[in-house]
Amino acid sequence: MVFSNNTIDSLYTAKKAIEELVKSNKDNKKLNEIIKNKGVKLEDLLSTNIEIDYDNLSIKASYFTRDYPSNLVNLMNAIQDIKAFSKSAYRKIRFDIDNNENDGTYYIKAFDEKDENLFYIRLSKMVFEMDSGLKHAFLSTGIYKNFAEKPSFARELFSILNEKVIIKDIENTNKDLFIEDAYSENGGNLADTLKSLGLEIYNSDINMNIVGGYNDIKDRIEREIFTPFAHKDILNEIRKLTRINKKNETNSALFYGEPGTGKTLMARVISNENKLNFIYMDVSQIYSNWYGDSPRRMEAAFDLVKRYSKQNGKTVLFIDEIDSLGNRQYNSNESNKVLNVLLTKLSGIKSEENEDLLLIGCTNLINNLDPALISRFKSKILFRKPNEEDRAGIISTYSQKLSESDIKLLAKNTEGLTGRDIESIISIAEENLAYDVANKKRDYKTPRIEDYIHALSLFKQTHEQEKQKTSGLYS
């Protein structure tokens, strides 16, 4: 088959454009920063071979990966973008997707309206161990002359594949490797990596003076959870005198109840008063857009928290929104994997190696939790809505200038509200007073009982409107 010089020139120009694209990726500062702890460069992970022949322009890119499924998901997502830009040159474009079930290879072929080949993409599942211990997968793409005659189209195709498949996979894979290796005994900033996983280390001087009411719950938490954890030696002595075999119990508890009832605040305050480290985890932050990455993130988070407790002493890991894991019956496959990791890690906390770690789960929706997860927690503490005595205690922490009779009046009128609701009412009163003082409508700066009663009225009015909107959504 003979081609004109123009066609060959176009193929050659496209080849050079793709080589420039690959070179720019090798110089990608962000990706090289991610993997610098591995002691390698991006160019060591991404090797590209570009060949030109009489029939087509082809590029073969190989890269290290440990997750073939995520590569496949990335590729299928990229097809939508490839379709979009291809239509600017071809009125109709057809994609055929073939899968070899024996070796897991996917062939994606593109044809124009005349049914002529435009390009193909081949993702091979053939994975084998490299000398480094990593695994290797193979992605190859072939562009036929009809598509390659315009170098801009060839460059666009490979830009999409690089950005949405190859580079994403390298970034994700090496981020995971970075998490595993950055915390060797010789170094690595534990706090920064915990933060990268959505965990936050709280360092504050808050004490029980800021928590009003709930004296019965405070007492139970101290007796059942924190004092036995902080003074494990005393508990062990008692058990040696009374038990045939010492039971190695999990240091764990579950806080449950409506939003705004003070579950997180109580855990932070009691942790601080017992001089314990406090790490906050939001389960929803553990989830990743990458297939298979979420369970790895959960496992990495637990391993790092355990290491933190060994280095820094007794530590509380507070897991918020644990209900986002849901019930196994309704979970996605990814959520089930995260749940399995959590269940395994909870069981592992029983070992003597983890006596410096206390785990507290928190949920607003206990009925959504998997029964196996609930059973892993030694103590279950219900945070009810505050009663009148509790509400008076909460109000007194925010309104120290009110008389005892005024506090009782406000407590009586806030029945059914949570501690967070009461804090909102106090804020509304203060903000309205600040507005009036700024506009010279009032000449005092300490809110009075009538200010709080007016704020309560405004809060209830807004609360009722929101309730009506919400009920309409589910009617």
C-alpha positions as CSV (number, residue, x, y, z in Angstrom):
1,M,0.0,0.0,0.0
2,V,1.4,3.4,-1.0
3,F,0.8,6.7,0.8
4,S,1.5,10.2,-0.2
5,N,4.3,12.2,1.4
6,N,1.6,14.4,3.0
7,T,0.2,11.4,4.8
8,I,3.6,10.3,6.0
9,D,4.4,13.8,7.1
10,S,1.2,13.9,9.1
11,L,2.0,10.6,10.8
12,Y,5.5,11.8,11.6
13,T,4.2,15.1,13.0
14,A,1.6,13.2,15.1
15,K,4.4,10.9,16.4
16,K,6.5,13.9,17.5
17,A,3.5,15.5,19.2
18,I,2.9,12.4,21.2
19,E,6.5,12.1,22.2
20,E,6.4,15.7,23.5
21,L,3.2,14.8,25.5
22,V,5.0,11.8,27.1
23,K,8.0,13.9,27.8
24,S,5.9,16.6,29.6
25,N,4.4,13.9,31.8
26,K,7.8,12.7,32.7
27,D,8.5,16.2,34.0
28,N,5.2,16.4,35.9
29,K,6.2,17.9,39.3
30,K,3.1,16.8,41.1
31,L,3.5,13.1,40.2
32,N,7.2,13.1,40.9
33,E,6.5,14.7,44.3
34,I,4.0,11.9,45.1
35,I,6.5,9.1,44.4
36,K,9.8,10.8,45.5
37,N,9.8,8.8,48.8
38,K,10.1,5.6,46.7
39,G,13.5,6.8,45.4
40,V,12.4,6.6,41.8
41,K,11.3,9.0,39.1
42,L,8.2,9.1,37.1
43,E,10.1,8.2,34.0
44,D,11.1,4.9,35.7
45,L,7.5,4.0,36.1
46,L,6.1,5.3,32.7
47,S,8.0,3.9,29.7
48,T,6.6,4.7,26.3
49,N,7.5,3.3,22.9
50,I,6.2,5.0,19.8
51,E,6.4,3.3,16.4
52,I,5.4,4.4,13.0
53,D,4.8,2.0,10.1
54,Y,3.0,2.0,6.7
55,D,-0.4,1.1,8.1
56,N,-0.8,3.0,11.3
57,L,0.7,5.1,14.0
58,S,0.9,3.1,17.3
59,I,1.9,4.0,20.8
60,K,2.5,1.4,23.5
61,A,2.7,2.6,27.1
62,S,3.5,0.4,30.0
63,Y,3.3,1.3,33.7
64,F,3.4,-0.2,37.1
65,T,0.0,-0.8,38.8
66,R,-1.5,-3.0,41.4
67,D,-5.2,-2.5,40.5
68,Y,-6.4,-3.6,37.1
69,P,-10.1,-2.9,37.9
70,S,-9.4,0.8,38.5
71,N,-7.6,1.0,35.1
72,L,-10.6,-0.5,33.4
73,V,-13.0,2.0,35.1
74,N,-10.8,4.9,34.2
75,L,-10.6,3.7,30.6
76,M,-14.4,3.3,30.3
77,N,-14.9,6.8,31.7
78,A,-12.3,8.2,29.2
79,I,-14.3,6.8,26.3
80,Q,-17.0,9.4,26.8
81,D,-14.5,12.2,26.3
82,I,-12.9,10.5,23.4
83,K,-16.3,10.2,21.7
84,A,-17.0,13.9,22.3
85,F,-13.9,15.2,20.6
86,S,-14.0,12.5,17.8
87,K,-17.4,13.8,16.7
88,S,-15.9,17.1,15.7
89,A,-14.1,15.3,12.9
90,Y,-16.5,12.4,12.2
91,R,-20.2,12.7,11.9
92,K,-20.7,9.2,13.1
93,I,-18.3,7.2,15.2
94,R,-18.9,3.6,16.4
95,F,-17.2,1.8,19.2
96,D,-16.9,-2.0,19.5
97,I,-15.8,-3.4,22.9
98,D,-14.6,-7.0,23.0
99,N,-13.5,-8.8,26.2
100,N,-11.5,-12.0,26.3
101,E,-12.8,-13.7,29.5
102,N,-9.8,-16.0,29.5
103,D,-7.1,-13.4,30.0
104,G,-9.3,-10.3,30.9
105,T,-8.1,-8.3,27.9
106,Y,-10.3,-5.5,26.6
107,Y,-10.2,-4.4,23.0
108,I,-12.0,-1.1,22.2
109,K,-12.2,-0.3,18.5
110,A,-13.4,2.9,16.8
111,F,-14.9,3.1,13.3
112,D,-16.1,6.0,11.1
113,E,-19.3,6.2,9.1
114,K,-17.7,4.2,6.3
115,D,-16.8,1.5,8.7
116,E,-13.1,2.2,8.4
117,N,-10.8,1.7,11.4
118,L,-9.9,4.9,13.2
119,F,-8.1,3.7,16.3
120,Y,-8.0,0.9,19.0
121,I,-7.2,0.7,22.7
122,R,-6.1,-2.5,24.3
123,L,-5.9,-3.1,28.0
124,S,-4.2,-6.3,29.0
125,K,-4.8,-8.0,32.3
126,M,-1.7,-9.9,32.0
127,V,0.0,-9.1,35.3
128,F,3.4,-10.3,36.5
129,E,5.8,-9.6,39.3
130,M,8.7,-7.3,38.7
131,D,12.0,-7.3,40.4
132,S,10.9,-4.4,42.5
133,G,7.9,-6.4,43.9
134,L,5.5,-4.2,42.0
135,K,3.2,-5.5,39.3
136,H,3.1,-4.5,35.6
137,A,0.1,-4.1,33.4
138,F,0.0,-3.3,29.7
139,L,-2.0,-0.6,27.8
140,S,-1.5,-0.1,24.1
141,T,-3.2,2.1,21.6
142,G,-3.1,2.1,17.8
143,I,-4.1,5.0,15.5
144,Y,-4.9,4.2,11.9
145,K,-3.9,6.6,9.1
146,N,-7.4,8.0,8.7
147,F,-7.4,9.3,12.2
148,A,-3.7,10.3,12.3
149,E,-3.7,12.5,9.3
150,K,-4.5,15.4,11.6
151,P,-1.9,15.4,14.3
152,S,-4.2,17.5,16.7
153,F,-6.6,14.6,16.9
154,A,-3.9,12.1,17.7
155,R,-2.5,14.3,20.4
156,E,-6.0,14.9,21.9
157,L,-6.6,11.1,22.0
158,F,-3.4,10.5,23.9
159,S,-3.9,13.5,26.1
160,I,-7.2,12.0,27.3
161,L,-5.7,8.6,27.8
162,N,-2.7,10.0,29.8
163,E,-4.8,12.3,31.9
164,K,-7.7,10.0,32.7
165,V,-6.2,6.5,32.6
166,I,-2.4,6.3,32.8
167,I,-1.6,9.4,35.0
168,K,-4.5,8.8,37.3
169,D,-3.5,5.2,37.9
170,I,0.1,6.2,38.6
171,E,-1.0,9.0,40.9
172,N,-3.4,6.7,42.8
173,T,-1.1,3.7,43.0
174,N,1.9,5.6,44.2
175,K,-0.2,7.6,46.6
176,D,-1.1,4.3,48.2
177,L,2.5,3.1,48.1
178,F,3.5,6.5,49.7
179,I,1.0,6.0,52.5
180,E,2.4,2.5,53.2
181,D,6.1,3.5,53.1
182,A,6.2,7.1,54.3
183,Y,5.6,5.9,57.9
184,S,8.5,3.6,58.4
185,E,10.2,3.6,61.8
186,N,12.8,6.0,60.4
187,G,10.6,9.0,59.4
188,G,7.5,10.4,57.9
189,N,5.2,13.0,59.3
190,L,2.4,11.0,60.9
191,A,0.1,13.9,61.5
192,D,0.3,15.1,57.9
193,T,-0.5,11.7,56.5
194,L,-3.4,11.1,58.9
195,K,-4.7,14.4,57.6
196,S,-4.4,13.3,54.0
197,L,-6.7,10.4,54.9
198,G,-9.3,12.7,56.4
199,L,-8.2,12.2,60.1
200,E,-7.6,15.2,62.4
201,I,-5.6,15.3,65.6
202,Y,-7.3,17.6,68.1
203,N,-5.1,19.5,70.5
204,S,-7.2,21.7,72.8
205,D,-7.7,22.6,76.5
206,I,-11.5,22.2,76.6
207,N,-12.8,20.9,79.9
208,M,-16.1,19.7,81.4
209,N,-17.1,23.3,82.3
210,I,-18.3,23.8,78.7
211,V,-20.6,20.8,78.8
212,G,-23.9,21.6,80.5
213,G,-26.2,18.9,81.8
214,Y,-26.0,15.1,81.0
215,N,-24.5,14.3,84.4
216,D,-25.8,10.7,84.2
217,I,-24.2,10.2,80.8
218,K,-20.9,11.8,81.8
219,D,-20.7,9.6,84.9
220,R,-21.4,6.4,82.8
221,I,-18.8,7.3,80.2
222,E,-16.2,7.9,82.8
223,R,-17.0,4.7,84.7
224,E,-17.4,2.3,81.8
225,I,-15.0,3.6,79.2
226,F,-12.4,6.3,80.0
227,T,-11.3,5.4,83.6
228,P,-10.8,1.7,82.8
229,F,-8.9,2.7,79.7
230,A,-6.7,5.3,81.3
231,H,-6.0,3.0,84.3
232,K,-5.8,-0.3,82.6
233,D,-3.4,-1.6,85.3
234,I,-5.9,-1.3,88.1
235,L,-8.6,-3.0,86.0
236,N,-6.2,-5.9,85.2
237,E,-5.4,-6.4,88.9
238,I,-9.1,-6.6,89.7
239,R,-9.7,-9.2,87.0
240,K,-6.7,-11.3,88.0
241,L,-8.3,-11.7,91.4
242,T,-11.8,-12.6,90.2
243,R,-11.5,-14.4,86.8
244,I,-10.2,-17.9,85.8
245,N,-8.9,-16.4,82.5
246,K,-8.3,-12.8,81.8
247,K,-10.7,-11.7,79.0
248,N,-8.9,-9.5,76.5
249,E,-11.8,-7.1,75.7
250,T,-11.9,-4.5,73.0
251,N,-11.3,-0.9,74.1
252,S,-14.3,0.4,72.3
253,A,-17.7,2.2,72.7
254,L,-20.5,3.3,70.5
255,F,-22.2,6.7,71.0
256,Y,-25.6,7.0,69.4
257,G,-28.4,9.5,69.4
258,E,-29.9,12.4,67.5
259,P,-27.7,15.0,65.9
260,G,-26.7,17.9,68.2
261,T,-26.8,15.9,71.4
262,G,-23.1,16.4,72.2
263,K,-21.6,13.1,71.2
264,T,-18.4,14.4,69.7
265,L,-18.0,17.2,72.2
266,M,-18.4,14.8,75.2
267,A,-15.7,12.5,73.7
268,R,-13.3,15.3,73.2
269,V,-13.8,16.8,76.6
270,I,-13.4,13.6,78.6
271,S,-10.4,12.6,76.5
272,N,-8.7,15.9,77.3
273,E,-9.5,15.7,81.0
274,N,-8.0,12.2,81.1
275,K,-4.9,13.5,79.2
276,L,-5.5,11.3,76.2
277,N,-4.7,12.0,72.6
278,F,-7.8,12.5,70.4
279,I,-8.0,11.7,66.7
280,Y,-11.2,12.4,64.7
281,M,-12.1,10.3,61.7
282,D,-15.0,11.1,59.3
283,V,-15.8,7.8,57.6
284,S,-17.2,9.6,54.6
285,Q,-13.7,11.1,54.0
286,I,-12.2,7.6,53.8
287,Y,-14.1,6.8,50.6
288,S,-12.2,7.3,47.4
289,N,-13.3,7.8,43.8
290,W,-10.9,5.1,42.9
291,Y,-12.2,1.5,42.7
292,G,-10.6,-0.6,45.4
293,D,-8.9,2.4,47.1
294,S,-11.4,2.9,49.9
295,P,-10.7,-0.3,51.9
296,R,-6.9,0.4,51.5
297,R,-7.4,3.9,52.9
298,M,-9.4,2.5,55.9
299,E,-6.7,-0.1,56.6
300,A,-3.9,2.5,56.2
301,A,-5.8,4.8,58.6
302,F,-6.0,2.2,61.3
303,D,-2.4,1.1,61.0
304,L,-1.2,4.7,61.2
305,V,-3.4,5.5,64.3
306,K,-2.1,2.4,66.0
307,R,1.5,3.6,65.3
308,Y,0.6,7.0,66.5
309,S,-0.7,5.6,69.8
310,K,2.5,3.6,70.3
311,Q,4.6,6.7,69.7
312,N,2.5,9.2,71.7
313,G,0.7,7.2,74.4
314,K,-2.9,6.5,75.0
315,T,-5.1,7.6,72.1
316,V,-8.8,7.9,71.4
317,L,-9.9,7.3,67.7
318,F,-13.3,8.8,67.3
319,I,-15.1,7.5,64.2
320,D,-17.9,9.9,63.2
321,E,-20.7,9.0,60.8
322,I,-20.0,5.3,61.1
323,D,-23.6,4.8,59.8
324,S,-22.3,5.7,56.3
325,L,-21.0,2.1,56.2
326,G,-24.7,1.1,56.4
327,N,-26.0,-2.4,56.5
328,R,-24.3,-5.2,54.6
329,Q,-27.6,-6.2,52.9
330,Y,-27.8,-2.8,51.1
331,N,-24.2,-1.9,50.8
332,S,-22.3,-1.5,47.5
333,N,-19.4,-3.9,47.0
334,E,-16.9,-1.1,47.9
335,S,-18.7,-0.3,51.2
336,N,-18.8,-3.9,52.1
337,K,-15.0,-4.1,51.7
338,V,-14.5,-1.0,53.9
339,L,-16.9,-2.5,56.5
340,N,-14.9,-5.8,56.5
341,V,-11.7,-3.9,57.1
342,L,-13.3,-2.0,60.0
343,L,-14.7,-5.3,61.5
344,T,-11.2,-6.9,61.3
345,K,-9.5,-3.9,62.8
346,L,-12.0,-3.7,65.7
347,S,-11.3,-7.4,66.5
348,G,-7.6,-6.7,66.3
349,I,-7.8,-4.0,69.0
350,K,-8.3,-6.8,71.5
351,S,-4.6,-7.7,71.3
352,E,-2.3,-6.5,74.1
353,E,-0.3,-4.6,71.5
354,N,-3.2,-2.2,71.1
355,E,-3.9,-1.4,74.8
356,D,-3.1,2.2,74.1
357,L,-5.9,2.7,71.6
358,L,-9.5,3.3,72.5
359,L,-12.0,3.4,69.6
360,I,-15.3,5.3,69.8
361,G,-17.9,5.0,67.0
362,C,-20.5,7.7,66.6
363,T,-23.8,7.5,64.7
364,N,-27.1,9.4,64.4
365,L,-28.7,6.3,62.8
366,I,-28.0,3.2,64.8
367,N,-30.7,1.2,63.0
368,N,-28.6,1.6,59.8
369,L,-25.6,-0.1,61.3
370,D,-24.7,-3.7,60.4
371,P,-25.4,-6.0,63.5
372,A,-21.9,-7.4,63.3
373,L,-20.5,-3.9,63.7
374,I,-22.7,-3.0,66.6
375,S,-21.7,-6.2,68.4
376,R,-18.0,-5.2,68.2
377,F,-18.5,-2.3,70.6
378,K,-18.2,-3.2,74.3
379,S,-20.3,-0.3,75.5
380,K,-23.3,1.4,73.8
381,I,-24.2,4.9,75.1
382,L,-27.5,6.6,74.1
383,F,-27.3,10.4,73.9
384,R,-30.9,11.3,74.5
385,K,-32.4,14.8,74.0
386,P,-31.7,16.9,77.1
387,N,-34.3,17.0,79.8
388,E,-35.2,20.2,81.6
389,E,-32.4,19.9,84.1
390,D,-29.9,19.2,81.2
391,R,-31.2,22.2,79.3
392,A,-30.7,24.5,82.3
393,G,-27.1,23.3,82.6
394,I,-26.5,23.9,78.9
395,I,-28.1,27.4,79.0
396,S,-26.0,28.3,82.0
397,T,-22.7,27.6,80.1
398,Y,-23.7,30.1,77.4
399,S,-25.6,32.7,79.5
400,Q,-23.7,33.3,82.7
401,K,-25.4,36.6,83.4
402,L,-28.9,35.3,83.5
403,S,-30.5,34.7,86.9
404,E,-31.4,31.2,88.1
405,S,-35.1,31.9,87.6
406,D,-34.5,33.2,84.0
407,I,-32.4,30.1,83.2
408,K,-35.2,27.8,84.5
409,L,-37.8,29.8,82.4
410,L,-35.8,29.4,79.2
411,A,-35.1,25.7,79.9
412,K,-38.8,25.1,80.3
413,N,-39.6,26.8,77.0
414,T,-36.9,24.8,75.1
415,E,-38.5,21.4,75.5
416,G,-37.7,18.9,72.7
417,L,-34.6,20.9,71.5
418,T,-31.0,19.6,71.4
419,G,-27.9,21.2,72.8
420,R,-27.0,22.4,69.4
421,D,-30.5,24.0,69.0
422,I,-30.0,25.8,72.3
423,E,-26.6,27.1,71.2
424,S,-28.2,28.4,67.9
425,I,-30.8,30.3,69.9
426,I,-28.1,31.9,72.1
427,S,-26.2,32.9,69.0
428,I,-29.3,34.5,67.4
429,A,-30.0,36.5,70.6
430,E,-26.4,37.8,70.7
431,E,-26.3,38.6,67.0
432,N,-29.6,40.5,67.1
433,L,-28.4,42.5,70.1
434,A,-25.1,43.3,68.3
435,Y,-27.1,44.6,65.4
436,D,-29.3,46.8,67.6
437,V,-26.3,48.2,69.5
438,A,-24.5,49.0,66.3
439,N,-27.6,50.8,65.1
440,K,-28.1,52.5,68.5
441,K,-31.4,50.8,69.1
442,R,-30.3,49.4,72.4
443,D,-27.8,50.6,75.0
444,Y,-26.9,47.4,76.8
445,K,-24.5,44.6,75.7
446,T,-25.5,41.7,77.9
447,P,-28.5,39.8,76.5
448,R,-31.6,39.7,78.7
449,I,-34.2,37.0,79.1
450,E,-36.5,38.8,76.7
451,D,-33.7,38.7,74.0
452,Y,-33.4,34.9,74.4
453,I,-37.2,34.4,74.3
454,H,-37.4,36.5,71.1
455,A,-34.5,34.4,69.6
456,L,-36.4,31.2,70.6
457,S,-39.5,32.4,68.8
458,L,-37.4,33.2,65.6
459,F,-35.7,29.8,65.9
460,K,-39.0,27.8,66.2
461,Q,-40.5,29.7,63.3
462,T,-37.6,28.8,61.0
463,H,-37.5,25.3,62.4
464,E,-41.1,24.8,61.6
465,Q,-40.7,26.1,58.0
466,E,-37.7,23.7,57.4
467,K,-39.8,20.8,58.8
468,Q,-42.6,21.5,56.4
469,K,-40.2,21.6,53.4
470,T,-38.6,18.3,54.5
471,S,-41.9,16.6,55.0
472,G,-42.9,17.6,51.5
473,L,-39.8,15.8,50.1
474,Y,-40.9,12.5,51.6
475,S,-44.7,12.7,51.2
